[in-house]
Every structure is written in structure tokens, then in C-alpha cells.
Amino acid sequence: RGSYDLVILDLILPDGDGEEILPFLRNPDDTAIPAVVFSVTEVDAKIARKFEAVLTKTQTTNEQLLATVKAAVQSARLVQKSDKPA
């Protein structure tokens, strides 16, 4: 029901594959919710292209995660702003 700026997603979920929820990440206004993968395993390049960014938990500092989240949110806002009619 709410709007979200970003989803941080681990592709390995207890009840399935996190990639399967990507089509459902939509805000009430039907804009896509950007997703950053933050996973313990490496992600195939073909899958990685579907996401704003892909980070590996064991190789990413908290500062890198924060910078990636900020950049992804800012990028998504710029795209949404440019998609609106003038």
C-alpha cells in the first residue's frame, strides 16, 4: 500500500528465489521500485542487469552499501522525474 524508494534484496530466501519477486516491486502509482541485491553469493551477470546494483555481503563495507543505496535512490528519482509530463 505504501510507496518505497528502494528494496534491498537477498536472492536466497527461505521460501524461494528473490529474483521472482522483481515483477511485483511496484509502487501504488505503478512506478518500479528499484532493487539492490545484497547477497552472500555472487550473482550471475545476466541476473545482475535486472537490478540497480549487486553487492556481495562479504566484500562490501557498510559505507559502500550506504553509498550504493543513496546513489540508487537518487538515480530512481531522476528517472521518475524525467518520466513525468512537463
N, C-alpha and C positions, 0 to 999 in steps of 0.2 A: 504494500500500500504506500510505503514511503518512497522517496527518491534517494538515490545513492550516488555519490561521486565516484566510487571505486570499490571493487571487490578484490580482496587478497585471497587467492585460492590455492589450495594444495590439490594436485591432481589425484593423489592417492587418498581416497575417502573410505571410511569403514564400510559404507554401503554401496560403493560404486566408483566410477571414473569421474573425476571432477570436470573433465572436458565435456561431458554430456550435458552439463547444466548451462554451458555457454549460450545456447539459443534462448534460454529463459531469463538471461540477465538484461531485463528491460525495465526502465522506469515507467511510471504511470502515463507519461506523455509519449511513450513508445521509443524514447531515445535509448540507445545501447548503453549499458553500464560497462565502463572499461574494467578489465581484469588484469591483475598482475599475478603471475604464478610464483609462489614461494614454496618450493618443494624440496624434499630431501634427496630426490633423484634428479638426474639430468633429464632434460626434455628434448625430444626429437625436434629438429629444425622445422619440419613440416607442421608440427603441432604448435611450436613456439610462435609462428607467424600469426596465429589467431589471437594473440594476447598483446597487451601494451608492452609488457616486459616479462622476462622469465629470470628468476633468481634461484640459486641453489642455497639452501639454508646453511650448509657447512662452509660455504665460500663467500657469504655475504655478511657484512657488518650491519649493525643497527643503523649506522649513519648512511650506508649505501641503500638500505631498504627505505629509509625516510626520504632520501633524495629521489629515489625512483618513484615512490608514491606521489610526492609533490609534483614531479615532472609529468607523470601520467594524468593527474587530476587537471593540471594547468593545460596540457595538450587537449584533453577531452573538452574542457570548457571553451577553448578557442575553436575547436571543430564545431561544437554545438552553436556557438555564437555566429560562426560563418554560415551555418545551415539555415539560420532564421532569415526570413524575408526582410528586406530593408524597408 
